[in-house]
Amino acid sequence: MTLSTTVTDVQQEHVTIRKFNDRPVSDEMVTSILEAARRGSPTSSNWQAYSVVVVRNPQIKQQLAVVAGGQKHVETCQVFLAFCADIRRIQTACDMHEVELQQTLESTLVATIDAALMGMSVNTAAESFGLGAVMIGGIRNDIEKAAELLGLPKGVYCVYGMCISWPDESQRPPQKPRMQPELIIHYEQYDAADVTAKIEAYDADLASHYDTLDRNQHTAAWSGTIARHLKSPKRPHLRKAIENRGFSLD
Ligand SMILES: Cc1cc2nc3c(=O)[nH]c(=O)nc-3n(C[C@H](O)[C@H](O)[C@H](O)COP(=O)(O)O)c2cc1C
């Protein structure tokens, strides 16, 4: 029995691409990717509580690049996709039946997870065409500005974005090593043994990956980076911004 398929082959080849060439990405290809991803993405209780905004306008991409902290690839990509949690249609359904929508953290999570799943399906579909993609969490630096640029009404917020374009093959990066599978995959019950030694081994593995790229990294390539990132709170404004968009975090 074969233990790989076209899909798993695409997944095994995954690497985030940030350098693109100018070859156009046709509307037909974008539509095919989005429709495959929509069909192929499960959605909690069939809520379909997400929307995608397809952006090609160079001025808007340029401003979205600024929101994302000056990420050049947001500007240079042909197509930027904004994956949004969207409870607006849920609100309309409740209005249609004269029910008051009882929003909780659960409805926010459902919509956010739906958007994330759709984005992942898009990523795989895009890569299956040979396109390169990079997800853009940096868009959450300024949820309100992103909403303004994307014309999002209340009840919709951009969870993350994605650049898709043809890769500049001369600058395709090597795959970044993943952690050891036993750290991530547990059978029957979670293995809660101390993970320090395994993380040290992964630090060394990742450090040699960065060495091949001549990137001057901390020898604790993973744990040191994580610790540095998280010594101050990340995006502390987020709770307020998401609530302002019309979502509940209670
Ligand atoms: C939700 C999400 C948000 C991300 N945001 C960014 C981003 O803003 N900028 C960026 O360059 N890469 C971003 N990435 C890409 C990750 O940095 C990348 O997936 C990770 O370093 C692993 O590398 P790989 O995908 O090549 O294996 C994001 C990935 C995810 C899943």
The ligand as an SDF file (V2000), in Angstrom:
LIG
                    3D

 31 33  0  0  0  0  0  0  0  0999 V2000
   -0.5040   31.9710   11.6690 C   0  0  0  0  0  0  0  0  0  0  0  0
    0.8670   32.2260   11.0870 C   0  0  0  0  0  0  0  0  0  0  0  0
    1.3200   33.5110   10.9700 C   0  0  0  0  0  0  0  0  0  0  0  0
    2.5640   33.7640   10.3820 C   0  0  0  0  0  0  0  0  0  0  0  0
    2.9740   35.0460   10.2380 N   0  0  0  0  0  0  0  0  0  0  0  0
    4.1160   35.3160    9.5630 C   0  0  0  0  0  0  0  0  0  0  0  0
    4.4620   36.6750    9.2840 C   0  0  0  0  0  0  0  0  0  0  0  0
    3.7870   37.6310    9.6700 O   0  0  0  0  0  0  0  0  0  0  0  0
    5.5860   36.8700    8.5590 N   0  0  0  0  0  0  0  0  0  0  0  0
    6.3660   35.8570    8.0880 C   0  0  0  0  0  0  0  0  0  0  0  0
    7.3650   36.1270    7.4130 O   0  0  0  0  0  0  0  0  0  0  0  0
    6.0600   34.5610    8.3480 N   0  0  0  0  0  0  0  0  0  0  0  0
    4.9530   34.2700    9.0620 C   0  0  0  0  0  0  0  0  0  0  0  0
    4.5850   32.9690    9.2950 N   0  0  0  0  0  0  0  0  0  0  0  0
    5.4180   31.8760    8.7520 C   0  0  0  0  0  0  0  0  0  0  0  0
    6.2320   31.1900    9.8470 C   0  0  0  0  0  0  0  0  0  0  0  0
    7.2730   32.0420   10.2490 O   0  0  0  0  0  0  0  0  0  0  0  0
    6.7780   29.8670    9.2990 C   0  0  0  0  0  0  0  0  0  0  0  0
    5.6980   29.0220    8.9590 O   0  0  0  0  0  0  0  0  0  0  0  0
    7.6670   29.1800   10.3350 C   0  0  0  0  0  0  0  0  0  0  0  0
    8.8340   29.9160   10.5760 O   0  0  0  0  0  0  0  0  0  0  0  0
    8.0760   27.7750    9.8780 C   0  0  0  0  0  0  0  0  0  0  0  0
    8.7300   27.8580    8.6180 O   0  0  0  0  0  0  0  0  0  0  0  0
    8.2090   26.9900    7.3810 P   0  0  0  0  0  0  0  0  0  0  0  0
    6.7720   27.3300    7.1550 O   0  0  0  0  0  0  0  0  0  0  0  0
    9.0830   27.3890    6.2160 O   0  0  0  0  0  0  0  0  0  0  0  0
    8.4050   25.5650    7.7370 O   0  0  0  0  0  0  0  0  0  0  0  0
    3.3770   32.6860    9.9210 C   0  0  0  0  0  0  0  0  0  0  0  0
    2.9070   31.3760   10.0790 C   0  0  0  0  0  0  0  0  0  0  0  0
    1.6760   31.1460   10.6650 C   0  0  0  0  0  0  0  0  0  0  0  0
    1.1970   29.7280   10.8150 C   0  0  0  0  0  0  0  0  0  0  0  0
  1  2  1  0
  2  3  1  0
  2 30  2  0
  3  4  2  0
  4  5  1  0
  4 28  1  0
  5  6  2  0
  6  7  1  0
  6 13  1  0
  7  8  2  0
  7  9  1  0
  9 10  1  0
 10 11  2  0
 10 12  1  0
 12 13  2  0
 13 14  1  0
 14 15  1  0
 14 28  1  0
 15 16  1  0
 16 17  1  0
 16 18  1  0
 18 19  1  0
 18 20  1  0
 20 21  1  0
 20 22  1  0
 22 23  1  0
 23 24  1  0
 24 25  2  0
 24 26  1  0
 24 27  1  0
 28 29  2  0
 29 30  1  0
 30 31  1  0
M  END
$$$$
